[in-house]
């Protein structure tokens, strides 16, 4: 059986004078700290879902499989973030 990797990545804008833990509410679990500005979420691209067939005994994951999965994830996320740079780079000047 193959294995697939699903992921989500957030790019948050932390405005001037705000630290990375700014605006955390006591009742909300914020694993990545706080943010006072915009956030853009990126998820697994349906056209490039990383899949590993399992090169180990009995089709188990190997360290090489993990490296291939995470490299494919990095390539996908980099492409998605680069495609959104115009939007992200407008945030410091008040863009949506």
Secondary structure by P-SEA (a helix, b strand, c coil): cbbbbbbbbbbbbbccccccccccccccccccccccbbbbbbccccccccccccccccccccaaaaaaaaaaaaaaaaaaaaaaaaaaaacccccc
